[in-house]
């Protein structure tokens, strides 16, 4: 009995922290349908703000507490609701989960960026706020409890009691419970669903802030890793309450804290079993609850019953291609692949051969996400663990049993596939047997959000238990592995990895187009409907897990062989599984293109930020917040941009056909201008400069120096043309009924740009530049910044005046070029322009790209984005001149013949041409 009391006293404070986070998690989930995995990140942010204000800024303790918990935390919750999650209330669970995962990655890195990456020691205690000396230790019946632990219990009890009273006795509590069922149906009853959801986010974020402030003193350190793992324990506590009951969630948190304290006394502190179980206790509890508790498995994921009336997601981009585009793609694709391989095997520098090889090995792992998420409709957060199984199996086979390297890669894939099959048999088969022979009733299959949580728990269990065992990892430093004898060189190794990637990519495409892909699509739509037509969901899930895990295992084996060593934690951290899912889903989980772009982007941006001297946290923040785009574009950014480009090409072809008809009847408006006539002069300067560099560099045997005069000769004519085009287009749109005083806005932008240029000069951010140079560079940048938004708004105004249902272009199109312009301004002081005598490296020895490649990459991205915006604005202007709304159904745009398409655009020359 005495031992139990000791466990309760010592474990209850940590359990209270778990309970606070779990209660906030349940509150958000109950009222908004968002399973906010970023809750621990919010707690970390509040703890960091409290530390910064009290310790570094020397605020009074009470003022820091009020600011961190009662001001910052509620405002953070309000921001997340107003800016993000209120637009996702009726979205599928995948959208909400991926967005929360993105925030889980981005928020801690933002905190570290602002307050420092190193953990903060000796965080302040809030015990003095309730009149307790922070160093005092209380004797409770012979058991001792510190002031911080007692304070944690007091604050938790008070917070939960107030929350329970609010839910039971206030109208807002009743409304919160109703909103989660269907915000649209509640609004029909006169309840403001936005206000209710906003209130719940404010309350839950306040609980997160309180937990963040209370947790740090218990561990004597403010560390982001501690807070990240906190979310797993909180999910386990919330699972005790089946993610809906706040009292049982509170009980679950307390039991988990007490259990963690009791575990060392029960299993001991030495021995392999104790060392395995103790650090993974929360993960084991969560996994066991999700797998073996039938009532939890039967708990439905929160969804809107009216979501069935929402429009279906868009079709894949390749379905919008007409016969001509399909034929061109079939011809261009093999030419591009052959050219890419040739360049990689010849002129690309050894450093970038290694980097791109790593990217394609990573792309193999990402293709496993394409299979599981893109085709299967589920989200697995354990792909890094399956990759680790493949990597360790490969390493042991090659080094311990002298298996040939290529065969070891295959063994790694097979072992990972077997682990995937065993995993799904365990989470589905064992509960099914329990339901059949013990409960005497069927058990619901684990799927959706709960399957994702189970894979997350499995990933951390594998990291803490399986991969640390010496029989698997051969110790702390892992296993050294070698490449095949014929692929010791970097270029031959690239060829091996690229062939492996190509084989897996074709396998994914074959599955997507084949019977299994069709069955998975049916299962993704409705499991019950799929079963009604004879589709065996059980066998499909085994195939899905096996394929996905096997592909991840092959990718993990390639990564381990590329690095030369497979280590238990450093090579495949469990948290990588979250990062990888966010990347692939953001860029496109339904296609091979999305996986490739995600892998190459990950490697390129990591190298880019290292070269520019920027913290890699910025890249993680960008990737994390990039997940937010998944709400608007669930098909992925790459797929969205591809579809957008295909439809724009179809529209321009239709407009061209219409223009030719108008030329024949001599009614073509003078304001019509083919897009290429605008794009070509804008693109000519950068393209000619690139050609100049590529031609002259081999001739002189070294990369051409970046010279200011040379840049001006090539770029100034294109820049002047673009400025004239912007003013002329604005004038024409104004005459056609657009926004007045556009010229004033453009000139004002130029003035602001000049002032910003002068500021850059005064701050010394532009080395070796004169004031005049900075001002002259700022003027066009300021004008362009205004034009990015002004010209689309002009077109929107004209479309509205004509009664069009939609505009040919949105002001949102200006965000990308404007964002890159700001990013370039931010980075400019970190780069410098070399003089005429300097060079960026030997062309023969260093290969491509040159040492100044970050500047080339940034400029290339900006030029592409800029040209896309110019083409979009000119195309929309042409639609106003000779077309109608120009937004016919994509199916009609693709399927119509040229004659039908041209006839589909009504002529408005007489009534509304520009």
Beta strands, then each sheet from edge to edge (+ up, - down):
strand 1: 120-121
strand 2: 137-140
strand 3: 143-146
strand 4: 221-222
strand 5: 479-480
strand 6: 565-566
sheet 1: 1+ 4-
sheet 2: 2+ 3-
sheet 3: 5+ 6-
end
